[in-house]
Amino acid sequence: MTKTGVDYAWFENDFPDIAEAYCFTLVRGLSPAELVSRLQGRPEAPLQGMAEVVDAAFAKYDLEDGDRQLVAMTTPGAWTLLIEPNGYLGVTEERALPASAGTSWISHFVNVNAVGTFLWAEDQALRLCFDPMFPEDRWGTTPDELLDVITRIGFHVDDAPETEIDLSSPAAFALAEHLTGVAITPELLQDTTFTCATVRIR
C-alpha cells in the first residue's frame, strides 16, 4: 500500500534542524564510495545520527567558505541514501543527470523559503521534475506517468480539495518511497552511523 504525506508528517516535528532545508537522494546500485567518486567528492569521518550530521554540515560549510557541501550516506537495501543538510546538489540537473548514468536517481529538496524540487532521473534522462508545492507544473520525459500516485499521496493537483495542512514536503518522501521501496524512518536518521564526504557545490 502506497504511503501518503501523512505517513511522513513526523519528519518536520522530529527533525526540525534539517526539515527546514535539506536534500534527500536515493541512487540505485551504487555504493557510497562509487557515488562520491561520481560527484568528485572527498571522504570525511563518519558521523552518528542526524544531529551530528547537521552540526558538521554547517561547520564544514563555514570552513570551506561555502564551496563544499557535507553529505551523509547509508545503504538501505540496494540503494544509497545521500542526505544534504541545507544542500541542493541532488536536484541540480547538471550534476544529477550525469551522475545517474546506468542507474535510477530520485531526489527531493526544500529550502528555508519553502522552494522545493522533486527530481526523478533514469540513466541521465530526466523522467519527472516539479516543485512539490506546485505539482500541476511538471516536466521531463514522462511528466504524467505518476499523476495518479502523486494525487493519491497528497500533492495538491489541479482541482483537488485543499487541505488545512501543507503536506507537500512529507509527500515528497512518500513519492520517493513509492519509486524506490526505501522507507525513511526516525530510527534510520537517529541511529545510523553515516558514511560522509564533502562535494564541491560551486
RAVEN-V673284 format. One line per field, one symbol per residue. ss: DSSP state (H for helix, E for strand, - for the rest). psi: psi as a letter, one per 40 degrees, with the letter a starting at -180 (. if undefined). burial: b if it has 9 or more other ideal C-beta (glycine too) atoms within 8 Angstrom, else e. A space follows every 50 residues. Layout:
ss = ???
psi = ???
burial = ???
//
This chain:
ss = ----HHHH-HHHHH-HHHH--EEEEEEE---HHHHHHH---EEEEEEEHH HHHHHHHHHHHHH----EEEEEEE----EEEEEEE---HHH-HHHHHHH- ---EEEEEEE-----EEEEEEE--EEEEEE-HHH---EE-------HHHH HHH--------------HHHHHHHHHHHHH-----HHHHHH-EEEEEEEE --
psi = hhiiddeeddddddfddddehihhhhhhehidddddddefihiiiiihid dddddddddddddefedihhihiighbeihhhhhhfieddehdeddddee heaihhiiiiaeeehihhhhihfehhdhhihdegeegiiadgdededddd dddeihhbeiiiidhhedddddddddddddehhhidddddeihhhiiiih e.
burial = eebbbeebbebbeebebbbeebbbbbbbebebeebbebbebeebeebebb ebbbebbbebbeebeeebbbbbbbbeeebbbbbbbbbbbbbebebbbbbb eebbbbbbbbbeeeebbbbbbbeeebbbbbbbeebeebebeebeebeebb bebbbebeeeeeeeeebbbbbbbbbbbbbbebebeeebbeebebbbbbbe be
//
